[in-house]
Amino acid sequence: MSRRHAMIVAIGLFASASALAQSETTGQAGPKPATAAGTVPAAANPAHAAAPKAATSSPTSTAESRSAAALAMTHEPTFDEGSAQRIKDAALSYSDLAVRGGWPTIPADAKFALGVQGANDDLLRKRLIVSGDLAADKASGAFDQDLADAVKRFQARHGLAPTGMMTPRTLAAMNVPVQKRIRQLEASLERLENMNFGFGQRYVVVNIPAAFAEAVENDVVVRRYRVIVGKTEKPSPTLTAQITGVVLNPTWTVPSSIAKTEISAHMRKDPTYLSRMHMEVLDAHDNPVDPHAVDWSGMHTPNFTVRQQNGTFNALGAVKIDMPNSYSVYMHDTNQRNLFSDDYRFDSHACSRVDNVRDLAAWLLKDQPKWSRAAIDAEIATGQHLEVAMAKKVPVAWIYLTAWMTKDQTVQFRNDVYNQDEQLLEATAEEAAFFGNAANHPLTAHMTR
């Protein structure tokens, strides 16, 4: 653990302890990240920004409309070369807020309705003023449009549909203690300090907790897409890699773990499953194997390969993005595009399914004039498998940030879907304790130098 991060952790722990010793205060200035000179820029207060428009999906939404709505929310990258410093600034600011009492808790049974006076309207206003989502001079009054806009700002910063209505998920996010938000910032900082990512003029980022992918060019997000990432029991890994090519009409080589469990289970119940799914069994030399000669008991690691032919039925859809890495994961299309309309998008086997992936493919291949979006669509329509190598590789990072601050000084939070934040911080604390003790031991003092 770096000295800089150790300082942040110490401040966060001090702030948490101090906050518990003090009574909660409300109506104070929200957490505004300090600049290097220790001043607080006015732009840090989300109350000065226009309320975001709702970007919810409807039954008639399309991949294009969903990605356009996602991009319209902000062009600020989740991850760039200044991310670690900004997260550090946000952690210091929230630690200061914790010392001053944090924010009030909204009762779980509180009722709110636009244009209707409610018993907890002023309390909600105080909560939003503390976090900078509502201007300080709006401290009292019924639930009006100003308050609804403040709720929208809060929702947008927490990955919720900006409806302006106090939904159960919105209320739950508001009642997360400031100490937990500090821990999220600390965990995010720790992750970034241990990353070595080569930012290029163009790069791609998948933030797993947010379930979004960003295509960044010249430090600006030019594309943003909904993604479906790993289930909690099959989480997507964090990694850095290079995108090397785009595969049109890909085949799918089923991972051995899926073949052993899921495919085997299907075959035990229905011996026609493979043929119905356009799958074939291959030996080590890619020669066809009779499925009826295979042991589908699931008791042993498969000594064969299951491959699904390309087509509309293929699990990878029409596009696969190659990005060689030690986890053997990649980004791809899907034949279940209805899943992109869901807010909860943690449903894959660790790979990342990308909404509007043909648009991403066209952006990746933009330096190769032959591969315009129209050309990509036309090639897919032929049904022929084709691998297109990148003329210039594009860096890609899959990151796990539950808290970050963008360049416009908006602090964002997401749920810790894989419950990794506390695990990381506990491991970091144990490491710090070990080296702290080692520094005082004559036999291990050299390890800390």
C-alpha positions as CSV (number, residue, x, y, z in Angstrom):
1,M,0.0,0.0,0.0
2,S,1.4,3.4,-0.9
3,R,2.1,6.1,1.6
4,R,-0.5,8.3,-0.1
5,H,-3.3,5.8,0.1
6,A,-2.4,5.0,3.7
7,M,-3.0,8.6,4.5
8,I,-6.4,8.4,2.9
9,V,-7.4,5.3,4.8
10,A,-6.2,6.9,8.1
11,I,-8.3,10.0,7.4
12,G,-11.3,7.9,6.5
13,L,-11.1,5.8,9.7
14,F,-10.6,9.0,11.8
15,A,-13.6,10.6,10.1
16,S,-15.7,7.5,10.7
17,A,-14.8,7.5,14.4
18,S,-15.3,11.2,14.8
19,A,-18.7,11.1,13.1
20,L,-19.9,8.5,15.5
21,A,-18.9,10.7,18.4
22,Q,-20.8,13.7,17.1
23,S,-24.5,14.4,16.6
24,E,-25.7,14.4,13.0
25,T,-25.9,17.9,11.4
26,T,-28.0,18.9,8.4
27,G,-28.4,21.8,6.1
28,Q,-24.6,22.2,5.6
29,A,-22.7,22.5,2.5
30,G,-22.4,19.3,0.5
31,P,-19.2,17.3,-0.1
32,K,-17.2,19.3,-2.7
33,P,-13.8,18.0,-3.7
34,A,-11.0,20.3,-2.8
35,T,-8.5,21.6,-5.3
36,A,-4.8,21.3,-4.8
37,A,-4.9,24.7,-3.1
38,G,-7.6,23.5,-0.7
39,T,-10.4,25.6,-2.1
40,V,-13.7,24.2,-3.1
41,P,-14.8,25.0,-6.7
42,A,-18.5,26.0,-7.2
43,A,-18.7,23.5,-10.0
44,A,-18.4,20.6,-7.6
45,N,-21.9,21.2,-6.4
46,P,-24.4,19.2,-8.6
47,A,-27.1,21.7,-7.6
48,H,-25.6,24.1,-10.1
49,A,-26.1,21.6,-13.0
50,A,-29.2,21.0,-15.0
51,A,-31.3,18.0,-13.9
52,P,-30.6,15.0,-16.1
53,K,-33.4,13.7,-18.3
54,A,-34.7,10.3,-17.7
55,A,-33.1,7.6,-19.9
56,T,-35.3,4.7,-19.0
57,S,-35.9,2.0,-21.5
58,S,-39.3,1.4,-23.0
59,P,-40.7,-1.6,-24.9
60,T,-39.9,0.2,-28.1
61,S,-36.4,1.2,-27.2
62,T,-33.6,0.3,-29.6
63,A,-29.9,-0.4,-29.2
64,E,-29.2,3.0,-30.9
65,S,-31.7,4.9,-28.7
66,R,-30.3,3.3,-25.5
67,S,-26.7,4.1,-26.3
68,A,-27.6,7.7,-27.4
69,A,-29.4,8.2,-24.1
70,A,-26.5,6.8,-22.1
71,L,-24.1,9.1,-23.9
72,A,-26.3,12.2,-23.4
73,M,-26.0,11.9,-19.7
74,T,-22.3,12.9,-19.7
75,H,-19.3,12.8,-22.0
76,E,-16.9,12.6,-19.0
77,P,-14.8,9.4,-18.9
78,T,-15.2,7.1,-15.9
79,F,-11.5,6.3,-16.1
80,D,-8.7,8.5,-17.3
81,E,-5.2,9.5,-16.2
82,G,-6.6,11.9,-13.5
83,S,-9.1,9.4,-11.9
84,A,-6.9,8.4,-9.0
85,Q,-6.2,11.9,-7.9
86,R,-9.9,12.9,-8.2
87,I,-11.0,9.9,-6.1
88,K,-8.4,10.9,-3.5
89,D,-9.9,14.4,-3.5
90,A,-13.4,13.1,-3.1
91,A,-12.4,10.8,-0.3
92,L,-10.9,13.7,1.6
93,S,-14.0,15.7,1.0
94,Y,-16.4,13.0,2.2
95,S,-14.1,12.3,5.2
96,D,-14.6,16.0,6.1
97,L,-18.3,15.6,5.7
98,A,-18.3,12.6,8.1
99,V,-16.5,14.6,10.7
100,R,-19.2,17.2,10.4
101,G,-22.0,14.6,11.0
102,G,-22.8,13.2,7.6
103,W,-26.3,13.3,6.2
104,P,-29.7,12.6,7.8
105,T,-31.5,9.3,7.4
106,I,-34.9,9.4,5.7
107,P,-37.5,7.2,7.4
108,A,-38.2,4.0,5.4
109,D,-42.0,4.7,5.4
110,A,-41.6,8.3,4.3
111,K,-44.0,9.3,1.5
112,F,-43.3,11.9,-1.2
113,A,-45.4,13.2,-4.1
114,L,-44.8,16.1,-6.5
115,G,-47.0,19.0,-5.5
116,V,-48.1,17.5,-2.2
117,Q,-46.9,18.7,1.2
118,G,-45.3,15.8,3.1
119,A,-44.1,15.4,6.7
120,N,-40.5,14.6,5.5
121,D,-40.1,17.0,2.6
122,D,-37.8,19.3,4.6
123,L,-35.7,16.3,5.8
124,L,-35.3,15.2,2.2
125,R,-34.2,18.7,1.2
126,K,-31.6,18.7,3.9
127,R,-30.3,15.3,2.8
128,L,-29.9,16.5,-0.8
129,I,-28.3,19.8,0.3
130,V,-25.7,17.9,2.3
131,S,-24.7,15.9,-0.8
132,G,-24.7,19.0,-3.0
133,D,-27.7,17.9,-5.2
134,L,-29.9,20.8,-4.0
135,A,-29.0,24.4,-3.6
136,A,-28.6,25.5,0.1
137,D,-31.4,28.2,-0.3
138,K,-34.0,25.5,-1.0
139,A,-34.1,24.2,2.5
140,S,-37.8,24.2,3.1
141,G,-41.1,23.7,1.2
142,A,-43.3,21.1,-0.3
143,F,-42.1,18.5,-2.9
144,D,-41.8,20.9,-5.9
145,Q,-40.0,20.7,-9.2
146,D,-36.8,22.0,-7.7
147,L,-36.8,19.1,-5.3
148,A,-37.7,16.6,-8.0
149,D,-34.7,17.9,-10.1
150,A,-32.4,17.4,-7.1
151,V,-33.7,13.8,-6.8
152,K,-32.9,13.3,-10.5
153,R,-29.3,14.6,-9.9
154,F,-28.9,12.2,-7.0
155,Q,-30.3,9.3,-9.0
156,A,-28.0,10.0,-12.0
157,R,-25.0,10.0,-9.7
158,H,-26.0,6.6,-8.3
159,G,-26.8,4.8,-11.5
160,L,-30.6,5.0,-11.0
161,A,-33.1,6.1,-13.6
162,P,-33.5,9.9,-13.1
163,T,-37.2,9.9,-12.7
164,G,-37.3,12.5,-9.9
165,M,-39.6,10.1,-7.9
166,M,-38.5,8.7,-4.5
167,T,-38.4,5.0,-5.4
168,P,-37.4,2.4,-2.8
169,R,-34.0,2.0,-4.5
170,T,-33.5,5.8,-4.4
171,L,-34.4,5.9,-0.7
172,A,-32.0,3.0,0.0
173,A,-29.2,4.8,-1.8
174,M,-29.8,8.0,0.2
175,N,-29.6,6.1,3.4
176,V,-26.2,4.6,2.8
177,P,-24.0,6.1,5.5
178,V,-21.2,8.5,4.6
179,Q,-18.7,6.1,6.2
180,K,-19.6,3.4,3.6
181,R,-19.3,5.9,0.8
182,I,-15.8,6.7,2.1
183,R,-14.9,3.0,2.1
184,Q,-16.1,2.8,-1.5
185,L,-13.8,5.7,-2.5
186,E,-10.9,4.1,-0.6
187,A,-11.4,0.8,-2.4
188,S,-11.6,2.4,-5.8
189,L,-8.4,4.4,-5.1
190,E,-6.6,1.2,-4.0
191,R,-7.6,-0.5,-7.3
192,L,-6.4,2.3,-9.5
193,E,-3.1,2.7,-7.7
194,N,-2.4,-1.0,-8.5
195,M,-3.3,-0.7,-12.2
196,N,-0.9,-0.1,-15.0
197,F,-3.0,0.9,-18.0
198,G,-1.5,2.5,-21.1
199,F,-4.0,5.1,-22.1
200,G,-4.0,5.8,-25.7
201,Q,-5.7,8.4,-27.9
202,R,-8.5,5.9,-28.2
203,Y,-9.3,3.3,-25.6
204,V,-12.3,1.3,-24.2
205,V,-13.4,1.0,-20.6
206,V,-15.9,-1.4,-19.0
207,N,-16.8,-0.4,-15.5
208,I,-18.3,-3.6,-14.1
209,P,-20.4,-2.3,-11.2
210,A,-22.0,0.4,-13.5
211,A,-22.6,-2.2,-16.3
212,F,-21.6,0.3,-19.0
213,A,-18.8,0.4,-21.6
214,E,-17.2,3.7,-22.8
215,A,-15.3,4.4,-26.0
216,V,-13.0,7.2,-25.3
217,E,-11.3,9.4,-27.8
218,N,-9.1,12.4,-27.1
219,D,-10.2,12.3,-23.4
220,V,-13.9,12.5,-24.3
221,V,-16.5,9.7,-24.2
222,V,-17.7,9.4,-27.8
223,R,-19.7,6.2,-27.4
224,R,-21.4,4.7,-24.3
225,Y,-23.2,1.3,-24.3
226,R,-25.1,-0.8,-21.8
227,V,-23.3,-4.0,-21.1
228,I,-24.3,-7.3,-19.5
229,V,-21.5,-8.5,-17.2
230,G,-20.8,-11.5,-15.0
231,K,-23.3,-13.0,-12.5
232,T,-22.4,-12.7,-8.9
233,E,-21.4,-16.4,-8.9
234,K,-19.5,-16.0,-12.1
235,P,-18.0,-12.4,-11.9
236,S,-16.3,-10.6,-14.7
237,P,-12.6,-10.1,-14.0
238,T,-10.7,-6.8,-13.9
239,L,-8.1,-6.7,-16.6
240,T,-6.2,-4.6,-19.1
241,A,-5.6,-5.8,-22.6
242,Q,-5.5,-4.8,-26.3
243,I,-8.3,-5.1,-28.7
244,T,-6.8,-6.9,-31.7
245,G,-9.7,-7.6,-34.0
246,V,-13.4,-7.9,-34.7
247,V,-15.0,-11.2,-35.6
248,L,-18.2,-11.1,-37.7
249,N,-20.6,-14.0,-37.5
250,P,-18.5,-15.7,-34.9
251,T,-18.7,-19.3,-33.8
252,W,-18.7,-20.0,-30.1
253,T,-16.3,-22.4,-28.5
254,V,-18.1,-23.3,-25.2
255,P,-15.8,-23.0,-22.2
256,S,-15.0,-26.5,-20.6
257,S,-16.7,-25.4,-17.3
258,I,-20.0,-24.7,-19.1
259,A,-19.7,-27.9,-21.2
260,K,-19.1,-29.9,-18.0
261,T,-22.0,-28.5,-16.1
262,E,-24.7,-26.9,-18.3
263,I,-24.2,-28.7,-21.6
264,S,-23.9,-32.0,-19.9
265,A,-27.1,-31.4,-17.8
266,H,-29.0,-30.5,-21.0
267,M,-27.7,-33.6,-22.8
268,R,-28.7,-35.9,-19.9
269,K,-32.3,-34.6,-20.1
270,D,-32.5,-34.2,-23.9
271,P,-30.1,-36.1,-26.2
272,T,-31.2,-33.8,-29.1
273,Y,-30.1,-30.6,-27.3
274,L,-26.8,-30.2,-29.3
275,S,-28.4,-30.6,-32.7
276,R,-31.2,-28.2,-31.7
277,M,-28.7,-25.6,-30.6
278,H,-26.5,-26.0,-33.7
279,M,-23.6,-27.3,-31.7
280,E,-21.1,-30.0,-32.5
281,V,-18.6,-32.0,-30.5
282,L,-14.9,-31.9,-31.6
283,D,-11.8,-33.8,-30.5
284,A,-8.4,-32.2,-29.9
285,H,-7.8,-32.0,-33.6
286,D,-11.1,-30.4,-34.4
287,N,-12.5,-33.6,-35.8
288,P,-16.2,-34.3,-35.3
289,V,-17.2,-36.7,-32.4
290,D,-20.5,-38.6,-32.1
291,P,-22.3,-36.9,-29.2
292,H,-23.8,-40.3,-28.3
293,A,-20.3,-41.6,-27.6
294,V,-19.5,-38.9,-25.1
295,D,-19.8,-39.3,-21.3
296,W,-22.3,-36.6,-20.3
297,S,-22.4,-37.6,-16.6
298,G,-20.6,-34.3,-15.7
299,M,-18.3,-36.2,-13.4
300,H,-15.1,-35.6,-15.4
301,T,-13.5,-32.6,-17.1
302,P,-14.4,-32.8,-20.8
303,N,-11.7,-34.1,-23.1
304,F,-13.6,-32.6,-26.1
305,T,-14.7,-29.3,-27.3
306,V,-18.3,-28.1,-27.9
307,R,-18.6,-25.5,-30.6
308,Q,-21.8,-23.6,-31.7
309,Q,-22.0,-22.7,-35.4
310,N,-22.4,-19.1,-36.4
311,G,-26.0,-17.8,-37.0
312,T,-28.8,-15.9,-35.4
313,F,-29.0,-18.6,-32.8
314,N,-25.4,-18.2,-31.7
315,A,-24.8,-17.1,-28.1
316,L,-22.3,-14.5,-29.3
317,G,-24.7,-12.9,-31.7
318,A,-23.2,-11.4,-34.9
319,V,-20.1,-9.7,-33.5
320,K,-17.2,-10.7,-31.2
321,I,-14.4,-8.3,-30.1
322,D,-11.1,-10.1,-29.7
323,M,-9.0,-8.9,-26.7
324,P,-6.5,-11.7,-25.8
325,N,-6.1,-12.0,-22.0
326,S,-5.3,-14.6,-19.4
327,Y,-9.0,-15.0,-18.4
328,S,-10.2,-15.9,-21.9
329,V,-13.0,-13.4,-21.8
330,Y,-14.1,-11.0,-24.5
331,M,-16.8,-8.5,-25.5
332,H,-19.6,-9.7,-27.8
333,D,-23.1,-9.4,-29.2
334,T,-25.9,-11.6,-27.9
335,N,-29.0,-13.3,-29.3
336,Q,-30.9,-12.1,-26.1
337,R,-30.9,-8.4,-26.8
338,N,-34.0,-7.9,-24.6
339,L,-31.7,-8.2,-21.6
340,F,-30.2,-4.8,-22.3
341,S,-33.5,-3.1,-21.3
342,D,-33.1,-4.3,-17.7
343,D,-31.5,-2.1,-15.1
344,Y,-29.9,-5.1,-13.4
345,R,-27.4,-6.4,-16.0
346,F,-25.3,-9.0,-14.2
347,D,-26.2,-12.1,-16.1
348,S,-23.3,-13.4,-18.1
349,H,-20.6,-16.1,-17.6
350,A,-17.9,-13.4,-17.0
351,C,-17.8,-12.1,-20.6
352,S,-19.3,-8.7,-21.5
353,R,-22.2,-8.5,-23.8
354,V,-22.4,-5.1,-25.5
355,D,-25.6,-3.3,-26.6
356,N,-25.3,-1.8,-30.0
357,V,-22.1,-3.7,-30.5
358,R,-22.0,-3.1,-34.3
359,D,-21.6,0.6,-33.6
360,L,-18.7,-0.2,-31.3
361,A,-17.2,-2.4,-34.0
362,A,-17.5,0.5,-36.6
363,W,-15.7,2.8,-34.1
364,L,-12.9,0.3,-33.5
365,L,-12.4,-0.1,-37.3
366,K,-12.8,3.6,-38.2
367,D,-9.2,3.8,-39.4
368,Q,-9.9,1.1,-42.0
369,P,-12.3,2.8,-44.5
370,K,-13.4,-0.5,-45.9
371,W,-15.2,-1.3,-42.7
372,S,-17.9,1.4,-42.4
373,R,-21.0,0.5,-40.4
374,A,-22.8,-0.2,-43.6
375,A,-20.1,-2.5,-44.7
376,I,-20.2,-4.3,-41.4
377,D,-23.9,-4.8,-41.6
378,A,-23.6,-6.1,-45.2
379,E,-20.9,-8.6,-44.3
380,I,-23.0,-9.9,-41.3
381,A,-26.0,-10.3,-43.7
382,T,-24.0,-12.8,-45.7
383,G,-23.8,-15.1,-42.8
384,Q,-20.1,-15.9,-43.5
385,H,-17.6,-16.1,-40.6
386,L,-14.9,-13.4,-41.0
387,E,-12.1,-12.2,-38.8
388,V,-11.0,-8.6,-39.2
389,A,-7.7,-7.7,-37.7
390,M,-7.2,-4.2,-36.2
391,A,-4.8,-2.0,-38.2
392,K,-3.9,-0.4,-34.8
393,K,-4.7,-2.1,-31.5
394,V,-6.9,-0.3,-29.0
395,P,-6.3,-0.5,-25.3
396,V,-9.2,-1.9,-23.2
397,A,-9.6,-2.0,-19.4
398,W,-12.3,-3.8,-17.4
399,I,-12.4,-2.0,-14.1
400,Y,-14.3,-2.4,-10.8
401,L,-15.1,1.1,-9.5
402,T,-18.0,1.5,-7.1
403,A,-17.0,5.2,-6.6
404,W,-15.3,7.7,-8.8
405,M,-15.3,11.4,-9.6
406,T,-15.4,12.7,-13.2
407,K,-13.5,15.8,-14.5
408,D,-16.6,17.9,-14.0
409,Q,-16.3,17.0,-10.3
410,T,-19.4,14.9,-10.1
411,V,-19.0,12.1,-7.6
412,Q,-20.6,8.8,-8.7
413,F,-21.5,5.7,-6.7
414,R,-22.6,2.2,-7.7
415,N,-23.5,-0.9,-5.7
416,D,-20.7,-3.3,-4.8
417,V,-22.4,-6.1,-6.7
418,Y,-19.6,-8.6,-6.1
419,N,-19.0,-7.6,-2.5
420,Q,-15.3,-6.9,-3.3
421,D,-14.7,-3.5,-1.7
422,E,-14.5,-4.7,2.0
423,Q,-12.5,-7.8,1.0
424,L,-9.9,-5.5,-0.7
425,L,-9.7,-3.1,2.2
426,E,-9.4,-5.8,4.8
427,A,-6.6,-7.4,2.8
428,T,-4.9,-4.0,2.4
429,A,-5.2,-3.4,6.1
430,E,-3.7,-6.8,6.9
431,E,-0.8,-6.1,4.5
432,A,-0.2,-2.7,6.1
433,A,-0.2,-4.2,9.6
434,F,2.3,-6.9,8.5
435,F,4.7,-4.4,7.1
436,G,4.1,-2.1,10.1
437,N,5.1,-4.9,12.5
438,A,8.0,-5.9,10.2
439,A,9.5,-2.4,10.4
440,N,10.0,-2.9,14.2
441,H,11.4,-6.4,14.0
442,P,15.2,-6.8,13.6
443,L,14.9,-9.8,11.3
444,T,12.4,-8.2,8.8
445,A,13.1,-4.5,9.0
446,H,14.9,-4.7,5.6
447,M,11.6,-5.7,4.0
448,T,10.1,-2.2,4.5
449,R,13.0,-0.2,3.2
